[in-house]
Amino acid sequence: MALTGMIIPGAALAEYPTRAFLAKETPEALREAFGSADIGATDKIEIEAPDIASDANMVPVRIRSGFVNTESISLVVAGNESPFTAVFKLYESQNFVATRIRMSESSDLLVVVKADGMLHTSTRPIRVGRNRCEG
């Protein structure tokens, strides 16, 4: 009996950065996800987010990479208990992500873009209004 189209869990999860999601500090999360916390800043990453988030449980963010061969976009919220928030693997000509994130408090949103095997980062401060995330 031939099996086609099966996903082998170990292979599918091989690149999932579990330790980065469990990290409690931003430098630790970056080291676990990317092997280094020292990532060069760039102005080729466009971050759209509110200056003040009215609902910290649903902060809308839109990220656009200015790099041609964008492989992934990762989001790190420095003020969260577990700062590594999301990683999006992109394919072919994709260079855009839109999502909503939770924020425990006012802090920086750090975006890490992997393109052509190189890491690039950009940061945007976001203030949280009264309805901040509790837990």
GROMACS elastic network, one bead per residue, 0.5 to 0.9 nm:
[ bonds ]
;  ai    aj funct       b0    kb
    3     6     6  0.67114   500
    7    10     6  0.87381   500
    7    11     6  0.75970   500
    7    12     6  0.66330   500
    8    11     6  0.54521   500
    8    12     6  0.61294   500
    8    13     6  0.86910   500
    9    12     6  0.50381   500
    9    13     6  0.60490   500
    9    14     6  0.83329   500
   10    13     6  0.53656   500
   10    14     6  0.58945   500
   11    14     6  0.50996   500
   11    15     6  0.81775   500
   12    15     6  0.74500   500
   12    16     6  0.81483   500
   13    16     6  0.51297   500
   13    17     6  0.86583   500
   14    17     6  0.84253   500
   15    18     6  0.87384   500
   16    19     6  0.87907   500
   16    33     6  0.88254   500
   16    87     6  0.88583   500
   17    20     6  0.53255   500
   17    21     6  0.66034   500
   17    22     6  0.89788   500
   17    32     6  0.71356   500
   17    33     6  0.55827   500
   17    34     6  0.89056   500
   17    87     6  0.86335   500
   18    21     6  0.52927   500
   18    22     6  0.64518   500
   18    23     6  0.88857   500
   18    32     6  0.84630   500
   18    33     6  0.83674   500
   19    22     6  0.50198   500
   19    23     6  0.61690   500
   19    29     6  0.74156   500
   19    32     6  0.59231   500
   19    33     6  0.74548   500
   20    23     6  0.52239   500
   20    24     6  0.86952   500
   20    28     6  0.73147   500
   20    30     6  0.68369   500
   20    31     6  0.76608   500
   20    33     6  0.51733   500
   20    34     6  0.88006   500
   20    82     6  0.85577   500
   20    83     6  0.85409   500
   20    84     6  0.60841   500
   21    24     6  0.83514   500
   21    29     6  0.68700   500
   21    32     6  0.86486   500
   21    33     6  0.84252   500
   21    82     6  0.63912   500
   21    83     6  0.73572   500
   21    84     6  0.51120   500
   21    85     6  0.69457   500
   21    86     6  0.82851   500
   22    29     6  0.77136   500
   22    82     6  0.62288   500
   22    83     6  0.86064   500
   22    84     6  0.78797   500
   23    26     6  0.75127   500
   23    27     6  0.88198   500
   23    28     6  0.59681   500
   23    29     6  0.50652   500
   23    30     6  0.88559   500
   23    32     6  0.78748   500
   23    81     6  0.85232   500
   23    82     6  0.58747   500
   23    83     6  0.72595   500
   23    84     6  0.73720   500
   24    28     6  0.72301   500
   24    29     6  0.72153   500
   24    80     6  0.82465   500
   24    81     6  0.57835   500
   24    83     6  0.65786   500
   24    84     6  0.85700   500
   25    28     6  0.53936   500
   25    29     6  0.62169   500
   25    30     6  0.87721   500
   25    78     6  0.74999   500
   25    79     6  0.88734   500
   25    80     6  0.87390   500
   25    81     6  0.77044   500
   25    82     6  0.70454   500
   25    83     6  0.65591   500
   25    84     6  0.87347   500
   26    29     6  0.50451   500
   26    30     6  0.61715   500
   26    31     6  0.86329   500
   26    37     6  0.82205   500
   26    76     6  0.73119   500
   26    77     6  0.79484   500
   26    78     6  0.58114   500
   26    79     6  0.87007   500
   26    82     6  0.82047   500
   26    83     6  0.58592   500
   26    84     6  0.72616   500
   27    30     6  0.51474   500
   27    31     6  0.61970   500
   27    32     6  0.86439   500
   27    36     6  0.80942   500
   27    37     6  0.52091   500
   27    38     6  0.84989   500
   28    31     6  0.51137   500
   28    32     6  0.61482   500
   28    33     6  0.85947   500
   28    36     6  0.86350   500
   28    37     6  0.72908   500
   29    32     6  0.51481   500
   29    33     6  0.60916   500
   29    34     6  0.83808   500
   29    37     6  0.80355   500
   29    76     6  0.83322   500
   29    82     6  0.83043   500
   29    83     6  0.70802   500
   29    84     6  0.59930   500
   30    33     6  0.51647   500
   30    34     6  0.56768   500
   30    35     6  0.69989   500
   30    36     6  0.61192   500
   30    38     6  0.83570   500
   30    39     6  0.88606   500
   30    76     6  0.85171   500
   30    84     6  0.78549   500
   31    34     6  0.53603   500
   31    37     6  0.50874   500
   31    38     6  0.85082   500
   32    35     6  0.57488   500
   32    36     6  0.75808   500
   32    37     6  0.87241   500
   33    36     6  0.80287   500
   33    84     6  0.86099   500
   34    37     6  0.75159   500
   34   119     6  0.82645   500
   36    39     6  0.71904   500
   39   112     6  0.82421   500
   39   119     6  0.61706   500
   39   120     6  0.60252   500
   39   121     6  0.63937   500
   40   119     6  0.70643   500
   40   120     6  0.53586   500
   40   121     6  0.60687   500
   40   122     6  0.86031   500
   41   119     6  0.89911   500
   41   120     6  0.57733   500
   41   122     6  0.56106   500
   41   123     6  0.83691   500
   42    45     6  0.67144   500
   42   120     6  0.61584   500
   42   121     6  0.59267   500
   42   122     6  0.59669   500
   43    46     6  0.74402   500
   43    66     6  0.85511   500
   43   121     6  0.84410   500
   43   122     6  0.68934   500
   44    64     6  0.84240   500
   44    65     6  0.62729   500
   44    67     6  0.69185   500
   44   120     6  0.86131   500
   44   121     6  0.88484   500
   44   122     6  0.82329   500
   45    63     6  0.70691   500
   45    64     6  0.58912   500
   45    66     6  0.58195   500
   45    67     6  0.81353   500
   45   111     6  0.79408   500
   45   112     6  0.87369   500
   45   113     6  0.77848   500
   45   120     6  0.82888   500
   45   121     6  0.73776   500
   45   122     6  0.61883   500
   46    62     6  0.80050   500
   46    63     6  0.56781   500
   46    64     6  0.50576   500
   46    65     6  0.64128   500
   46    66     6  0.76200   500
   46   122     6  0.80707   500
   47    61     6  0.70835   500
   47    62     6  0.59435   500
   47    64     6  0.67368   500
   47    65     6  0.89020   500
   47   109     6  0.89522   500
   47   111     6  0.80201   500
   47   122     6  0.79805   500
   47   123     6  0.79772   500
   47   124     6  0.70423   500
   48    60     6  0.82040   500
   48    61     6  0.55886   500
   48    63     6  0.63528   500
   48    64     6  0.85105   500
   48   124     6  0.87337   500
   49    52     6  0.85236   500
   49    53     6  0.82503   500
   49    59     6  0.74904   500
   49    60     6  0.60624   500
   49    62     6  0.66695   500
   49    63     6  0.88227   500
   49   124     6  0.81430   500
   49   126     6  0.74531   500
   50    53     6  0.56944   500
   50    54     6  0.86231   500
   50    59     6  0.76684   500
   50    60     6  0.74216   500
   50    61     6  0.78449   500
   50   126     6  0.67385   500
   50   127     6  0.82149   500
   51   124     6  0.88339   500
   51   125     6  0.72951   500
   51   126     6  0.52682   500
   51   127     6  0.61096   500
   51   128     6  0.85553   500
   52   106     6  0.85706   500
   52   126     6  0.59099   500
   52   128     6  0.55766   500
   52   129     6  0.63217   500
   53    56     6  0.59266   500
   53    58     6  0.82803   500
   53    59     6  0.59911   500
   53    60     6  0.83780   500
   53   103     6  0.89501   500
   53   106     6  0.87628   500
   53   126     6  0.69353   500
   53   127     6  0.60814   500
   53   129     6  0.56908   500
   53   130     6  0.89451   500
   53   131     6  0.87578   500
   53   132     6  0.87480   500
   54    58     6  0.86562   500
   54    59     6  0.79119   500
   54   127     6  0.88806   500
   54   128     6  0.65665   500
   54   130     6  0.70902   500
   54   131     6  0.67113   500
   54   132     6  0.83253   500
   55    58     6  0.56776   500
   55    59     6  0.64254   500
   55   102     6  0.86638   500
   55   103     6  0.89345   500
   55   128     6  0.73962   500
   55   129     6  0.67461   500
   55   130     6  0.76806   500
   55   131     6  0.53233   500
   55   132     6  0.65664   500
   55   133     6  0.80981   500
   56    59     6  0.57148   500
   56   101     6  0.78798   500
   56   102     6  0.55673   500
   56   103     6  0.51788   500
   56   104     6  0.69540   500
   56   105     6  0.77686   500
   56   106     6  0.89787   500
   56   128     6  0.59596   500
   56   129     6  0.71124   500
   56   130     6  0.82547   500
   56   131     6  0.59303   500
   56   133     6  0.53622   500
   57   100     6  0.82470   500
   57   101     6  0.67857   500
   57   103     6  0.64412   500
   57   104     6  0.82728   500
   57   131     6  0.77698   500
   57   132     6  0.69009   500
   57   133     6  0.54753   500
   57   134     6  0.87808   500
   58    99     6  0.89513   500
   58   100     6  0.52536   500
   58   101     6  0.55292   500
   58   102     6  0.56566   500
   58   103     6  0.81568   500
   59    99     6  0.82444   500
   59   100     6  0.50278   500
   59   101     6  0.51101   500
   59   102     6  0.61983   500
   59   103     6  0.74565   500
   59   128     6  0.89968   500
   60    98     6  0.74720   500
   60    99     6  0.59373   500
   60   101     6  0.65914   500
   61    97     6  0.81678   500
   61    98     6  0.57982   500
   61    99     6  0.56124   500
   61   100     6  0.58790   500
   61   101     6  0.73717   500
   62    96     6  0.73722   500
   62    97     6  0.56977   500
   62    99     6  0.65536   500
   62   100     6  0.85982   500
   63    73     6  0.80790   500
   63    95     6  0.81894   500
   63    96     6  0.56478   500
   63    97     6  0.51720   500
   63    98     6  0.63484   500
   63    99     6  0.88000   500
   63   111     6  0.80858   500
   64    67     6  0.89770   500
   64    95     6  0.57638   500
   64    97     6  0.65886   500
   64    98     6  0.87539   500
   65    68     6  0.79888   500
   65    70     6  0.69423   500
   65    73     6  0.81651   500
   65    94     6  0.88773   500
   65    95     6  0.51456   500
   65    96     6  0.63652   500
   65    97     6  0.88563   500
   65   113     6  0.71345   500
   65   115     6  0.89247   500
   66    70     6  0.83228   500
   66    95     6  0.73722   500
   67    70     6  0.57673   500
   67    95     6  0.75268   500
   67   113     6  0.85859   500
   67   114     6  0.88992   500
   67   115     6  0.63836   500
   67   116     6  0.85227   500
   68    93     6  0.72774   500
   68    94     6  0.87536   500
   68    95     6  0.76761   500
   68   115     6  0.74542   500
   68   116     6  0.83661   500
   69    91     6  0.87091   500
   69    92     6  0.73664   500
   69    93     6  0.69884   500
   69    94     6  0.83062   500
   69    95     6  0.80301   500
   69   114     6  0.85305   500
   69   115     6  0.52360   500
   69   116     6  0.57016   500
   69   117     6  0.89949   500
   70    73     6  0.77827   500
   70    89     6  0.88484   500
   70    90     6  0.67573   500
   70    91     6  0.78238   500
   70    92     6  0.81065   500
   70    93     6  0.76445   500
   70    94     6  0.70417   500
   70    95     6  0.58619   500
   70   113     6  0.69545   500
   70   114     6  0.59623   500
   70   116     6  0.68473   500
   70   117     6  0.88944   500
   71    88     6  0.85548   500
   71    89     6  0.60451   500
   71    90     6  0.51484   500
   71    91     6  0.65844   500
   71    92     6  0.82546   500
   71    94     6  0.84131   500
   71    95     6  0.82687   500
   71   113     6  0.75217   500
   71   114     6  0.54173   500
   71   115     6  0.52648   500
   71   116     6  0.72483   500
   71   117     6  0.79008   500
   72    87     6  0.68927   500
   72    88     6  0.54057   500
   72    90     6  0.52801   500
   72    91     6  0.84258   500
   72    95     6  0.84171   500
   72   112     6  0.81006   500
   72   113     6  0.57790   500
   72   114     6  0.52101   500
   72   115     6  0.71851   500
   73    86     6  0.82309   500
   73    87     6  0.57814   500
   73    88     6  0.52179   500
   73    89     6  0.67454   500
   73    90     6  0.76218   500
   73    95     6  0.83995   500
   73    96     6  0.84490   500
   73    97     6  0.76642   500
   73   111     6  0.69142   500
   73   112     6  0.57707   500
   73   114     6  0.65494   500
   74    84     6  0.79509   500
   74    85     6  0.76034   500
   74    86     6  0.55241   500
   74    88     6  0.61810   500
   74    89     6  0.86506   500
   74   110     6  0.82463   500
   74   111     6  0.57045   500
   74   112     6  0.50601   500
   74   113     6  0.64446   500
   74   114     6  0.84447   500
   75    83     6  0.84389   500
   75    84     6  0.64215   500
   75    85     6  0.54235   500
   75    86     6  0.51261   500
   75    87     6  0.63766   500
   75    88     6  0.87265   500
   75   101     6  0.89776   500
   75   109     6  0.69429   500
   75   110     6  0.59448   500
   75   112     6  0.65436   500
   76    80     6  0.86057   500
   76    82     6  0.87966   500
   76    83     6  0.52109   500
   76    85     6  0.52596   500
   76    86     6  0.71675   500
   76   108     6  0.82629   500
   76   109     6  0.58535   500
   76   111     6  0.63343   500
   76   112     6  0.79902   500
   77    80     6  0.57211   500
   77    81     6  0.89329   500
   77    82     6  0.80945   500
   77    84     6  0.65209   500
   77    85     6  0.64784   500
   77   101     6  0.88221   500
   77   102     6  0.86113   500
   77   103     6  0.70136   500
   77   104     6  0.88345   500
   77   107     6  0.68601   500
   77   108     6  0.60960   500
   77   110     6  0.62784   500
   77   111     6  0.88280   500
   78    81     6  0.82816   500
   78    82     6  0.83048   500
   78    83     6  0.52166   500
   78    84     6  0.81174   500
   78   107     6  0.59669   500
   78   108     6  0.57153   500
   78   109     6  0.65940   500
   78   110     6  0.73545   500
   79    82     6  0.83071   500
   79    83     6  0.66428   500
   79   103     6  0.71926   500
   79   104     6  0.63537   500
   79   105     6  0.58394   500
   79   106     6  0.67608   500
   79   107     6  0.51657   500
   79   108     6  0.72159   500
   79   109     6  0.87334   500
   80    84     6  0.83365   500
   80    85     6  0.85625   500
   80   102     6  0.83224   500
   80   103     6  0.60985   500
   80   104     6  0.52158   500
   80   105     6  0.70343   500
   80   107     6  0.83157   500
   81   104     6  0.75504   500
   81   135     6  0.85346   500
   82    85     6  0.73242   500
   84    87     6  0.83451   500
   85   101     6  0.75215   500
   85   102     6  0.83852   500
   86   101     6  0.85688   500
   88    97     6  0.77509   500
   90    93     6  0.80935   500
   90    94     6  0.57934   500
   90    95     6  0.71090   500
   90    96     6  0.85148   500
   91    94     6  0.57415   500
   91    95     6  0.85121   500
   92    95     6  0.87709   500
   94    97     6  0.86146   500
  102   132     6  0.86743   500
  102   133     6  0.66673   500
  103   106     6  0.72429   500
  103   107     6  0.80543   500
  103   128     6  0.74088   500
  103   132     6  0.69614   500
  103   133     6  0.59128   500
  103   134     6  0.89771   500
  104   107     6  0.86052   500
  104   128     6  0.80878   500
  104   132     6  0.59396   500
  104   134     6  0.64516   500
  104   135     6  0.73732   500
  105   126     6  0.88771   500
  105   127     6  0.73620   500
  105   128     6  0.58113   500
  105   129     6  0.86512   500
  105   132     6  0.63141   500
  105   133     6  0.72553   500
  106   125     6  0.76491   500
  106   126     6  0.57805   500
  106   129     6  0.82163   500
  106   132     6  0.86562   500
  107   124     6  0.85627   500
  107   125     6  0.57150   500
  107   126     6  0.56805   500
  107   127     6  0.64533   500
  107   128     6  0.80903   500
  108   123     6  0.63276   500
  108   124     6  0.54916   500
  108   126     6  0.59533   500
  108   127     6  0.85020   500
  109   122     6  0.84051   500
  109   123     6  0.55777   500
  109   124     6  0.52245   500
  109   125     6  0.59997   500
  109   126     6  0.68813   500
  110   121     6  0.68975   500
  110   122     6  0.59437   500
  110   124     6  0.66359   500
  110   125     6  0.86128   500
  111   120     6  0.82350   500
  111   121     6  0.54804   500
  111   122     6  0.54002   500
  111   123     6  0.61821   500
  111   124     6  0.84241   500
  112   119     6  0.66580   500
  112   120     6  0.56303   500
  112   122     6  0.68318   500
  112   123     6  0.88971   500
  113   118     6  0.81665   500
  113   119     6  0.57583   500
  113   120     6  0.51887   500
  113   121     6  0.61886   500
  113   122     6  0.85883   500
  114   117     6  0.60966   500
  114   118     6  0.55188   500
  114   120     6  0.64020   500
  114   121     6  0.88605   500
  115   118     6  0.53777   500
  115   119     6  0.65781   500
  115   120     6  0.78547   500
  116   119     6  0.84994   500
  128   131     6  0.75636   500
  128   132     6  0.61459   500
  128   133     6  0.89441   500
  129   132     6  0.63099   500
  131   134     6  0.87188   500
